[in-house]
Amino acid sequence: MLPEEKAVCFTPTRSDLLAFQFRVLIQNRLLICFAGIGFLVVMISEIAHPPNPPVPFAVRFAAGIIAGLAVVIVGAIGGFLFAAMTIWTGKFQNVLTRQTTVIKEEGLASSSANGEGLIRWAGIHKIQSTSKLLIIYTNETTARIIPKRFFSSRNAASAFEQEIRARIKSG
């Protein structure tokens, strides 16, 4: 039998999923690229087409920055609201169930009432740890989300994370 710190039982909440989706949103390279392009288009448009009557360059430049930031902020808010609506409309019911994740020799095993799965060590893309979540990515946007509040202590959460990191490096 595995020691207790190599297994965790948890039930994620919609708030946990929303925190993960927000993290994915702000780290999404494609979204950042589109936001940057939108920002540049607004800036170039504002600077290249002077208004009539003439306005000083510094004022146009500042207006371009403000407009570009508005594009980025509106895009981020839209993405966040889309994620929130998706999570709260019930499309994640299979994820919002009691789950168990166990560290095994062959990989990270997970089970719930809906099924079982194994992520082999080579299939783990990266691990991120926040103050509230342990996020184990299988690609850039898909992950196993383990709320740290379900560990018996911060040390148990840290030990669980370090064990996974060690297995990834040795695998």
N, C-alpha and C positions, 0 to 999 in steps of 0.2 A: 504494500500500500504506500502511496506517495505521502510525504509529509504534508501537513495542512496548508502550508504556504505555497504549495505548488498547484493549488486548486482554489477557485473562487466561484461562489454562487452569487448571482446578481440579477436584478430586474431593471433594465434601463428605462428612463422616463422620456417623455417628449422633450423635456428641457435638455436632457443629455444629448439627444439627437440634434436638437437645434444648435447647441453649442458646437457639436462636431460639424454640422453643415456650415455654420458661420466661419469656422476655422478653415474649412475647405474653400469656401468662397473667397476669403481674403488671401489665400495662398495659391489660387488658381492662376497659373501662368497665362493661359489663353485670355482669361478675363482681364488680367493686368495688362496684357498686350493691347486688347481692344480699348481699354480705358486710356492707355497711353496714346493710342492712335486718335481716339476721340478728342483727347486733350490737345494734341498737336493740331488737329484740324481746326478746332475752335480758335486756338492761339494764332495760327497762320491766317485764318479768315479775318480775325479781328485786326491783325497788324497789316495785312496786305491790302485791305479795302478800307482806306480812311473814310470816315464819315464826312458829310457835308453839313454844316461848317466844320472846318478842321478842329480836331481835338489833339492835344499834346500826346506824343508817343508814349510817355510814361503812364498816362491815364488809359490809353488803349491797351497797353501791355498789362496793366493791373486788371482791367476789365476782362481781358482774354484769360488771365489766370483764374479769376473768379468764375468765369463761364466754364472753363475747362474743369475746374474742381467741382462745379455743380453737375456736370455731365458724369464725372466719376462717382460722386456721392449718390446721385439719383440711380445710377446703374447698380451700385452696391445695395442700396435700399430695396430696389426692385428684386434683386436676386435673393436678398434676405427674406423679403415678404413672400416670395414664391416658395422658398424652402419652408418657411413657417406654415404656410397654407397647406403644403403637401404633407407635412408632418401631422398637422392637426385635423386633417380630413380622414384619418384612419388608414392611410395606405401603408403604415408601418406596424400594423397589429402583430405581425409575425415576429418582429424585432422586440416589441414591448412585452415580452413574456419572460418568465423565470428561466435563466440560463446558467450553465455551469461551464467554465473553461478550465482545462487541466493541462499542465505542462507534462508532456510525455517524451520519451526518447525520440520518436519519429516526428513529432511536431506539436502544435497547439491544438488540442481536441476540444470541441465545443458540442454541447448537447442542450436540447430544450424539448418541450412537449411536441414541437413541430419537426424535429429531426436532429441529425447528428452531422458533424463535419470535422475534417482535419485539415489544418493548414501546415504543410510541411515547412521546415525551417527555411528552406531555399525559397519558399513562396512568400516570405515576409519581406516586404519592400523597405519599410522603415518603421521606427517606433517614435512616437512623440508622447511626452508626458506633460500634462498641465497640472495645475493645483487640484483639479477635480476629476480629470479623466486620464486613463491610460489608453492611447490610441495606437493600435497595431494595424498598419496599412498593408494591404495585399497588392495595391497599386496606388496611383496618385489620389484617387477619390473614394476608394472602397476600404473599409476598415472594420475591425472588431473593436468596439467601444466598450471599455470596462470602467464603470464609475468607481473611483477610489474609495468612496464611502462604504463600499461593501467589504473592504478588507478589515481585518481586526484592528489594524493600526497603520500608521504611516510607514513604519518599518516593514510591515508585511507587504504593503503595496510596493515599496522600493525593492524588497527582496524578490518579489514576483517579477518585476520589470527587469532587474539585473540578471535573473536567471534566463529570461527570454533573450536578452541582449547577448549573454554568454553563449547560448545555444546557436544564435544566428551567426556569430563570429566563428564558432568552431565548425559549423555546418557548411 
